[in-house]
Every structure is written in structure tokens, then in C-alpha cells.
Amino acid sequence: MYDDPPEAKPELPRRDPLLQLVSLQRASGRWELDPAVAAALGKTSKEVENTQPSEVNKEVWATILALIWLHGFKMDAQEEWELLARKAVSWLRAQNAPHVTQCVEAGNTLLGCKVQKDALGI
């Protein structure tokens, strides 16, 4: 008798971080600070939470991080995410969030980017 070969476990394909991030945006235009968003940004939840400016709410922080990541790493696909970025900026403006400049600086440091606040449209 022949031994059956052990079943190979199929590797799950890595999901495109851009598609992952896009799928996590809420209808309002914001992102929530959760492990899936952190993973799409290439960070752990702890890294994202530890760098969040204390005066800023989690949704504002997550949304600014998402915008920085899109502008910093996915400019080649801007046509694909331009509209959702506008929706996110509209949501941020409606929040009248304080400390946006501080968030952009902290987000750039975390993500290793140099995206200017003006480039984000906020």
C-alpha cells in the first residue's frame, strides 16, 4: 500500500494592502482604529496606538494615518483612491478636529513618510 502524501495546506494569498484599506473605510468616510487598519498600514495595533496624539480621537487618528499612507505609498494608484480620500477629508473637516498638524507629523514619523498636511487637503 502507498502512503497518502500529507495534505498541503494552501497558503492564503496576501491581500493587497490598498484593497484592504479601501474595504475598511466606513460609509461616512472615516476609518476606525482597529487591528485590520493597522495591518493594512503595515503596523501593529500597539505601534499605531502608542503614537496617537493624546488629544485626538481614534477615528481622526486612523483617518489621517490612512490618508498619509495613501499619499505616501500609493500615489501610482491615485485614480483608484482619490474619491474615497476626498470623502475622508470631508469627514475630517466636519469633525473640526484639533491638532491635525500634530497628527500629520506623528503619522509621517510612524509610517516613514514626508507627506505635507496641504497635500492631504486638510
Order of alpha helices (4+ residues) and beta strands (2+ residues): alpha-alpha-alpha-alpha-alpha-alpha-alpha
